[in-house]
Amino acid sequence: MGPVPLCLLLSVTSLAVVVAVEAQEATGGDDEYTWPQWKVPLVRNKRTVTLSSPGFMAKPQGELNGTCGIECQRRLPDPSLADLEEFLSYETVYENGTRTLTSVSVQGLNEVNAWPAGNSSTSSRSRRRREVYGTDTRFSIADKQFSTKYPFSTSVKISTGCSGVLLSPKHVLTAAHCIHDGQDYVSGAQKLRVGVLKEKSRRGKGGKGKRGRGKGKRRKGGQDKEEEEKEGGKGKDRKSRSRRSAEVEKPSFRWTRVKQTQVPKGWFKGGASDGVAADYDYAVLELKKAQKVKHMDLGVIPSVKKLPAGRIHFSGFDDDRPGNLVYRFCSVSEESKDLLYQYCDAKPGSSGSGVYIRLKEPGKKKWKRKIIGVFSGHQWVDVNGNGAQQDYNVAVRITPLKYAQICYWVHGDSSECRDT
C-alpha cells in the first residue's frame, strides 16, 4: 500500500473536526438541545402586477457598507404591520426576463410579537482584520467522498460568484445581494445558473472513454489505446497517470438553469427605511430541474447565544479556494432580531451560504440540522448611529415572518407553513 495522499488526509481530518464539534455540542440537557416549536404567521399574496423588465446592469457587490448595527437598531421604532407587509412584498424575475411585483398581507402577527430581541453586547469593539480574523480556521472539504454527502451536499454554487443552500429538490436559498444590488439586478442574473457538486468526473469530452466509444476504446488486457500509446517510457506513463488523477479529482459541477428568482422588497434600497435592507438580504431561486440531492429544512431559533455551545456552521465556495467546498464554524458574537454578528472566517464567494445548527427533534432522540440564517458576508456596521463603523461577518436570521415567506415561496401554499 502506497502513501496516503495529502488531500485525503486533510479531507479526513476536516471530517473528523466536523464530527468532533457536533459531538461536543451534543452534551446538554434535552430542553437545551431541542428544536423549539413555533406557530408562525401567514404571509398571503394580495395582488400581483407586471413590471418592466430589469436592466441587469448592476455589478456584483463585494461587501455592504452602513449596515445598521445593534445599538443603531435599538433606536429604530418597531415596524408597523403596514411596514412589514411592504418589506415582505416581493419581486419575481422569470427566466425570459419578465418581472412581477406581488404585495402581501400578514396574518397572525401577534404570534410574532413574542420574538425575543436577542440583543447582547459581549464582544469587543476593537477593529479586526477583514474577513479572516487571526488564524484561518476554515476547512476545505476537497474529497468528493465527503463533499457530495450530507450536509455538505446541500451547498451549491451560484453562477454570479456566490454560494447557496438547497431548501428543496428545486429551491435554493441565497443572499439577495448576489443577484440584486438594491437598485437593479446584477448582469449575471439574466441567465442565472446553480451548480451542484458532481460525485464523479468524466474523463474526456462528450462521453468519450466510456464503454468502448470514441478514442478511449478498450483494447486487449483492458488497456485504453491512449495508455498503449504512452507506454514508451515509465516517466511518461507516470506523468500521464498523474494528469488523469488530477483531472478526476478536480471538483466539477452539474449546472442547472434557474426558472425564477424571488427577492423581498425590504432589500430594495430606497423602498425601505434606514437599516432595513441588510435584514432582508436573502432570495430564493427555483430551479428548472429537480436535484437528486438531500436538502436541508428551515428552522427558527430565538437565540443562538443561549445555546450551550452557541455555534453556527456553514459551507460555501470561497473565492480563494477555487472549486473546493469550504466549511467553518464559530460562536456568535452578537445577535439582534434580524442579524447574527460573528467572526467566522470567510472570503468572497461564501456569501449566500446556509447557516445551520443541529438540535434534537421534539419528542425524538434523532438530531437534525436546520438552516437558521443566510450568510450575507463581510459588512461595515454602523455601531452607534453617528457614523462610527466596525466590521463583522454578518448573517441574516430566519425569523418567524421570514420563515413564513420563504416557506410559501417553496410550497406555494401558506397552510403548509404554520408550524416550524
N, C-alpha and C positions, 0 to 999 in steps of 0.2 A: 504494500500500500504506500502510495506516494505521499508527499507532504500535503497538508490541508491548505487550500488556497486562503490567502489573507482575507479576501472579500467574504468568504463563507464564515470564517472565524468572527469577523466583525458583525455579520448578519446574525449569527447565533448569539453573540454577546448582546446585540441590540435586543433580540427577542427575550433573552434572559432578564434584561433590565426591565422590560415591559412586564413580564410575569412577576418579578420581584416587587416592583412598585405597586401593582394591583394587589398582590398578596399582603403587602404592608398596610394597604388601605382597608383591607377586609378584617380588621381586628376589633371593631367597635361592637356595640350592642345592636340588636335588631332594629330598634327605633331609629338609631342614628344612621343606619345604612339601608333604609327602605325608601323607595321612590314614593314621594308624597302624592296623594290622590287629590286632584283639583277638579272643581266644577268650573269650566271656563265659559266666558260669554259667547254669544253667537255673533258672527260677522256675516251679514246678508247683503247681497247685491241689491241696489235700488234702481240704478239706471246706467246704461252703457251708451256712450256716444262715440262717433268716429272722429278721429283727429287726423290732421295732415301727417304724411309720412315723415319720420325723423330724418335729420340731415346726415347722421352718422359721421360727424366731422370732429368729434372730441378726441383728445389724446388721453390714453390711459394715465391714471394718477398713481404716482409712486407712494405718496403719503398724504395724509389730510392735516390741515392746519386749523387752529382756532376752535377745536372741539371744546364744548362747554364741559368743564370738569366737575368734580364732586362739589366743591364749595360754590361754584357757579350755578350748578343745577339746584342746589338748596334754595337759592334766592328766586328761582323761577316759580311762577304760580302753577298750581296743578292744572293740567289741561281740562277743558270742559268736554262734555260729550260731543259737542259740535266740532271741537278741535280734533278729538280722537278720530271721529268719522272722516274728517278731512285728511288726516295723516295716513289712515288705513285705506283710503281710496287708492286705486292703483291703475297703472298703465299696463297694457298688454301689447307687445310687439310680436307680430306674426312673421313666419318665415318669408312671406312675399313682400315684407317691408311695410305693410299697413299697420295702423296703430289705433287703439281704442282707449278711452278713459272710463273706468267704472267707479261710480260713487257707491258707498256702502252705508248701512245702518248697523249700529252696535246695540245688542240686546243683552240684558243681564249684567250691566256694568257694575251694579252693587256688589257682585261677587268678586270683582277685581279690586275693589277699594281696600280689601284686607291685604293686598300685595305689599309686603314689607319694603321699606326703603332700602334696607341693607347697607346703609352708608357706614363707613368706618374711616378712620384716619390714622392708621397704624404705620404707614410707610413713610420713609424719609423723603423730603422734598429735594434732596441734593440731585444735581444733574448727573446723568449717567451716559455712557457711550451708547450710541444709537443702535437699535435692532438686536445686536448681540451684546449682552450685558456681562462683561467679565469673561470667564471661561465659557467657551461654546459647549453647551450641553445637549446639542441635537444628536440624533442617531439616524444614520442612513440605513433604511431597510432595502438593501440592494439586491438581495437574493430573492428571486421570484417565488421560491418555495414559501416565503413568508409574506412578501408584499402583495401577493394575489390571494391571500387568505384573510378572513375576517379578524379584526376590524379594519386592517389596513386596506382591504379590497374596496371599502366604501369610498375611499378618497379618489377623486377624479381630477383631471387637468382641464382647464378651460382654455380655449384657443386664443383668448385675449391675453394670456400670460398669468392667469390666476389658478387657484385650486377651488374645489367644491366637494360636496359630500352627497352620496345617494340617499334620498329620502324614501324612494320607492323604485321599482324597476324602471320607471320612466321620468322621475323627477329628481332634480339636483338643486341643492341649496348652495348659494354662494354669496359673495358681497356685492351690493349694488354698484359700488364704485368700479367694479371690474367690467361693467358694461355701460355705465352712465356716469358722467362727471357732475351731475346735478343740474346741468343745463341742456345737454344733448347726449345721445348715445355715442359710445366710442366707435371709431372707424371699423374695428374688427368685429363689432356686434352684428353687422349686417348679414354675415354668413357665419354665425356662431356655431362652434362645434364643441363636443365634450369627448375627452379621451379617457378610456378605462384601460388599466394595465393588462396586457395580454399575459396568459400563463406560459405560452410558448412562442418563440420566434421562428419564422420560416426562413430557411436558407434560400438565397437567390430571390428572383423576382418572378411574378406571375405563376407561382406554384411549381417552378422547375425544381427538380431534385426530389420530387415526391413520386414514389411507386412507379418508377420506370418511365416517367415522362420527361422530355427535354434532354438537355445536355448531361444532366446528372444521372442518366440511366444506369441502373445497377448491372454490373457485369460479373464475370467469374469470381467466385470466392466471396461475393458480397461487396466487392470493391466498386467505387464510383470511377467512372472514366477519368474524371478530374484528378482523383487521387493517383491513378495509374500514371498519368502524365507527369506527375510531380515526384515520382519515386526515384528520380535520378540522383538524389543526394539526401542524406539524413538531415542536413541543415535546412534544406528547402522544405522537407516534409514536416520538420518541427515547426518552422515558421508558418506553414500552411495550416497546421492544426491550431496554432496559436491564434491566427487570424479568424479561423472558423469559430473557435471557442469564444473569442471576444464578440463576434457577431451574434452568437446565440445568447450570450449573457447581457448584451446591450438592451436596456429597457425599451419596450415598444408599446404603443397604444392602439387600441381599437377605437376609431373615431366615429362619432355619431352626430348627425346634424340636429340642431335644436328647432323644435316645431314652434314654440312660442316662449316669450320671456315676460315675467310679471315683476314689477317694481312698485313698492309703496310710494304714495305721493309725499309722505313725510321725508323722503330722501331728497326731493327736488328742492334745490336752493331757491329762495325767493317765494316759495309756496308754503313755507313754514316759518315759525318763529325761531329766534336765535337758539342755537344749541340742539335743535331737534334733528337735523339731518343725520348726524352721526348715530343717533338712536335707531334709525331706520336703514342702516347700511346693510341691507340683505335683499336678495332676489331669488326667485325660483324659476328654473329652466325646465320646460317639458321637452323630452326627447322624442324624436320621430320613431325610434326603435327601442323597445324594452331591453334592458340589460339582464343577462343571466348571472347576476352578482347579488349577493345578500346585501340589503340596505340597512340603514340604522334609523330607528324611530326618534321622533322629537320627545323631549322631556322638559319639565318645568321644575325648577328648584328655587325655594325662597331665598336661600343664602348659601353660596359656595363656601364662604369663610367659616360658617358654623359647622360644616362637616369636620369630623376629627382630623382628617388628612388635609382637607382644604385644597386639593389639587385639581387641575384640569389637564386634559390631554388633547392633542390634535396632530394630524399628519397632513403634509402638503408637499408641493413640488417647488422648493426654494430655488431661486434663480442661480445661486452659486454652486448648486449640486445638480447639474442638468440631467434630467431623466430619472433621477433617483427619488424615491419617496422618503421624506424626512419626518421622523417622529420626535416629539418632545413633550415634556410635562413640566409643570411648575405650580407653585402656590399662587393664589390670587392675592394681590397686594391691597386693592381697594375694590369696592363694588357700589354701584348705585342701582336705581330701579331698572335702568336700561343698559348699563355698560359694566364690563368687567375690566379692571385695570391690572395689568400684570407685567412681568418681565420674562415671559417665555422667550427664549432665543428664537429669532425668526429673521428671514430675509424676504425681499420682494419675491412674489411668486406664490407664497404661502397664504396670501390674502384670500378669503373665501372658504378656508378650511373649516370643517365642522368641529367645534369644541365640545368634547364629551366627558362624562364621568360614568362610573359604574356603581350601581346600587342594587339591592335586592328588590325583586318584585313583591308587592304586598301579598302576604299570606303564603309565600313560597320561599324555598331556600335557593332558588335559582338567581344568579346575578345577571344583570342586563345593562348594557351600555346604551346611553341615550344622548342625543345632541342637545346641549343646553345653551349653545351660542354659536355665533359665526365670527371667525377671526377677521377683524377689519384691517389690522396691520399697525404699522408704526404711526403714531399721531402725536402732534404737539397739542397739548391740552391747556386751555385757559384755566389756570389754577384758581384764581380768586376774582375774576371778572374785571381786573384792572390792566389786563394786557400781559401779565406775567405768564410765561409759558414753561411747561415741564413736559418731557417726553415719556410716553408709555407705549407698550404694545397693548392694543385695545381690542376687546371682543364685544359684539352686540349680544345681549342676553335674550333668550327666548322667554318672554313674559306670557301670562295667560292670553292677553289680547293678540300678541304675535303668533302664539300657538294656534289660536282660533283662525286667524287669517291664513297662515301657511297651510294648516290642515285643510282648509276649504279649497285652496288652490290645488292641492294634491288630489283630494277626493271629489271635489265638485258638489259636495253635499254637506252642509253645515251640521246636519243632525248626527253625522259621524264624528263630530269634533266637540262634543260636550264634555268629555272626560279625558284627562291625560293618561 
